[in-house]
Amino acid sequence: MSELCLTLLCPPAIGEKLLDLLLMLPNTTVFTSTPTAAHGQVGWSLSQAEQVMGRAHATEIKVIFAETDKATLLDAIRQQFAGTGLRYWVTTVVESGEIA
């Protein structure tokens, strides 16, 4: 089965709500979250300090999931987070596993 990695970039204010959604979805068994800085054009308003610094505070979330679950996962996120400026991209996972 092919796996994909969904990377989500969001303002910190919605990060916890997004994590809560992912915890409730049945096919998102492995994901991570990290505070990060977003550069370039983000989809949300920047504070004055962020505008001066040239970067926005953000939360980056990476989710590993089966390719067959892509539409369901993205639809759930779109329904909950429309209009929030959430950015995403999907990449192919070449290999994954557990080091036992």
C-alpha positions in Angstrom: 0.0 0.0 0.0 1.3 3.4 -0.9 1.7 6.0 1.8 1.7 9.8 1.6 2.8 12.6 3.9 0.5 15.6 4.3 2.3 18.7 5.6 0.1 21.3 7.1 1.2 24.9 8.0 -1.2 26.9 10.1 -1.3 29.8 12.5 -0.6 28.6 16.1 -4.2 29.7 17.1 -5.7 26.8 15.2 -2.9 24.2 15.7 -4.5 22.6 18.7 -7.9 22.3 17.1 -6.3 20.7 14.0 -4.5 18.2 16.2 -7.8 17.4 17.9 -9.4 16.7 14.5 -6.5 14.4 13.5 -6.7 12.5 16.8 -10.3 11.7 16.1 -9.8 10.5 12.5 -9.4 6.7 12.3 -6.6 6.6 9.6 -4.2 9.2 10.9 -2.2 7.0 13.2 1.2 8.7 13.0 1.6 12.5 13.0 3.9 15.1 14.4 3.6 18.8 15.2 6.3 21.4 15.5 6.4 25.1 16.2 8.1 26.8 13.2 8.6 30.0 11.3 6.8 30.5 7.9 8.4 32.7 5.3 6.8 34.2 2.2 3.1 34.5 1.6 1.1 32.8 4.4 -2.6 32.6 4.3 -3.3 34.5 7.5 -2.7 38.0 8.9 0.7 38.8 10.4 1.3 40.8 13.5 3.3 44.0 13.3 6.3 42.2 14.8 6.0 39.3 12.3 5.9 41.8 9.4 9.1 43.5 10.7 10.8 40.1 11.1 9.7 38.8 7.7 8.4 35.6 9.1 5.2 34.3 10.8 4.9 32.1 13.9 3.3 28.8 12.7 2.6 25.2 13.5 3.8 22.5 11.1 2.0 19.2 11.3 3.0 16.1 9.3 0.7 13.2 8.9 1.5 9.8 7.4 -1.5 8.0 5.8 -2.5 5.6 3.1 -3.0 7.0 -0.3 -6.5 5.7 -0.4 -7.4 7.9 2.5 -6.3 11.2 0.9 -9.7 12.5 -0.2 -11.4 11.7 3.1 -8.6 13.3 5.1 -8.5 16.5 3.0 -12.3 16.8 3.0 -12.4 16.6 6.8 -9.8 19.3 7.1 -11.4 21.6 4.5 -14.8 21.3 6.3 -13.3 22.3 9.7 -10.8 24.9 8.6 -12.2 26.8 5.6 -11.1 30.4 5.6 -8.3 30.0 8.1 -5.4 30.3 5.7 -4.2 26.8 6.4 -1.6 25.7 3.8 -0.8 22.2 2.9 1.1 20.0 0.5 1.2 16.2 -0.1 4.4 14.2 -0.8 5.0 10.5 -1.5 6.6 8.5 1.2 9.3 6.4 -0.4 9.8 4.2 2.6 8.6 4.0 6.2 8.7 1.5 9.0 9.5 0.9 12.6 13.0 0.2 13.9 12.3 -2.6 16.4 
